[in-house]
Amino acid sequence: MSSIAKRRFAFVCSLFAAGLTVLPFALSADSNSFRGAPASAAAMTNPYSGNASAAAGGKKLYAQNCAQCHGNSLQGMGPAPALESSSVKSAKPGELFWFITNGNLNNGMPGWSNLPKQQRWQIVTFLESKNK
């Protein structure tokens, strides 16, 4: 075997070994979660669920922080997705809270961890009230 062939073989073997290292983690990911939220997020419950005043506060916060990308009526604008979609409607409150908190900058969604926890839950409550 030539030295070039040996290097190619070593390179392919290293890629294969790297794939075996990552594969168990990829297979263990919950494909049913909302936007990659961990199971611990899905288990969280909204402390303001069904609270009309929390939903009203969430509506104001949504208008201030979210509407410029997701639209006043949750319809989505440009690259920002509609929040009236079936995936958002079927997401668990804790998953929405987790995603609002952490975001996904690779997809243009900033994390809103700078908002107090209560305000992030109010936004979730607003989304729940709109997506019934």
HELIX and SHEET records of a PDB file:
HELIX    1   1 SER A    3  SER A   28  1                                  26    
HELIX    2   2 ALA A   39  ALA A   42  1                                   4    
HELIX    3   3 ALA A   52  ASN A   65  1                                  14    
HELIX    4   4 ALA A   67  HIS A   70  1                                   4    
HELIX    5   5 SER A   86  SER A   90  1                                   5    
HELIX    6   6 PRO A   93  ASN A  102  1                                  10    
HELIX    7   7 LEU A  105  ASN A  107  5                                   3    
HELIX    8   8 LYS A  117  LYS A  130  1                                  14    
END                                                                             
